[in-house]
Amino acid sequence: MIPKRLENLLNEKHVWFKSLVHPEAYTAQEIAATLHVKGKELAKSVIVRANGDLVMAVLPAHCKVDFKKLREALGEKAVKLASEDEFRGVFSDCETGAEPPFGNLYNIETVVDRSLTEDENIYFNAGTHYEAVEMRYKDFEEIVKPRVAEFGEEP
């Protein structure tokens, strides 16, 4: 089920979105396969610590975070992967590992890999391991107002 705060936000903004129920899946690549979309079309959220603060890095499912590029994009000296224990409580309405890319709903800065801006639509986890959301990228960007940078590393 889509977190209420996300569903309310999308409805308040009057944007088109579609809930996509799928078989339970835990990796972004598995989710892309169950939705029959390319890994580059599905966004995954990676929670990092940048000089002590949590930041949501959003990139295509098939990519890894290039931490050097992310550090440069954020203008921070220290950026590292956050542990689940560090962020689990922040996303109390989501299953761990299924956080939707709306850091603004959780008072966390959001940075998006530039490659996601190239597609008309964006797909992402809806807070559970069995539901995703599809929406227009331009609507996502208007609502979240993420920092856009190049930090996704292709396999």
N, C-alpha and C positions, 0 to 999 in steps of 0.2 A: 504494500500500500504506500502510495506517495506520501511523504511527510506532510502533515496538515499545513505547516507554515509555507512549504513550497507550493502546494496546490492553491492555497489562498493567495499567495503572491502572483502566481500565473493568472488566476482568475481575476484578481484586482486590476492587473495590467491589460486584461482583455487580449491576451495573445493566444494564438493557436498552439496547442500541444496535444500530443497523443500518448496515452499510456499503453505500453507494450508488455503484456504478461508473457513470460517465457519460462522454460524449464529451469530449475535452480542451477545457477552457474556462479563460479567464484572468481574466475579470471576474466579480464577484459576481453581477451581473445575468445574465450568460450562464449561469452555473452554475444560478441559480434557474430559468431557462427550460428548461435540459436536465433538471432534476429535476421540472419541472412544479409548482413551489411559488412562492408570491408572494415578491417581493423582501423584504417585511417579515418573512418567516419564516426567511430565510437570514441567518445572522450572518457578518459579515466582520470580520477582525482588522486593525486599523490600528496600526502600531507608532509610538509617539511618544517624544520625549525631554521629560521633565519635570524641569527644573533638573538636567540631566545624566544622569538615570536613565532607562532604557528602561521604558516602560509600554505594556501592550497594551490598546487601546481597542476594544471589541467592540460593533458596532452593526448594524442591519438593512442588508442589501445595497443598498437603494435610497436610503439616507441618506448625507449627508456629515457630517464631524466639525465641530461648531461649537466652534472652539478657545477662544473666550471662555468658554463654558459649561463646557468640559472643564477649563480652568485653574481656574475657580471650584470645580468639583467636587473637583479634586485638591488645592486649596489651594496652588497653585504660581503663581509669577509668570511663569515662562517655560515654555511648552509648544509644541513644534513637531514637525512630521513628521520622523521619523528616516529617514535614507537607507538604502537596502538594504545598503550597505557597513557601516553601523553595526550592523546586526542579523543579517546573513546567517550569521555564525559561531555565533551563539547557537542558531539553529534548524538545526543541521547535518544533522538527520535529515528535513528538510522541503525541498520545492522553494520557492524564493523567491516570496513572494506567496500561498502556500497554507498558511500557518501556522494550526493549529487554535487555538481560543480558550482554551487552557489555559496561561496565563502561569505558573501555579504549577509546571508541569513544567519550566519554563525559568528559574525564580527571578526572574520578572518580575511586578510587580503587574498585576492585571487589573481593568479597570473596564468595566461592561456598561451599555449604554443601557437605561433603564427599560422602554422599549417591548418589548424582547425578553422581559421577565418575564411578559407578558400572554398568551403562547401556551403551550399544553401541551407542545409539542415544540420543539426547536431543531435546525436543520440548519447544518452548517459544513464547511469544507474539512478534509480528513483528511490534510493534509501533501503532497498532490500536486494536479495540475491535472486529474485524471481520477477522483477519488474524494472522496466526501463522507460525513458521518456524520449520522444522525438519532438523537436521544435525547430523553428527557424533560427539560424545562427544570429541574424541581425537582432531578433527579439532578445535572445540570450544576452548578447553583448550590451544592449540598451539597458537591460535590467541589472546585470551584474557589474557592468563597467569595469571589466578586468584590465589589468596591465597586459599588453600583448608583447611577446618576445619570442626569440628563437632559442629553444632549449631542449627540444625533443631530438633524441638520437635514434635514427633509423637502424633496424637490425642489420 
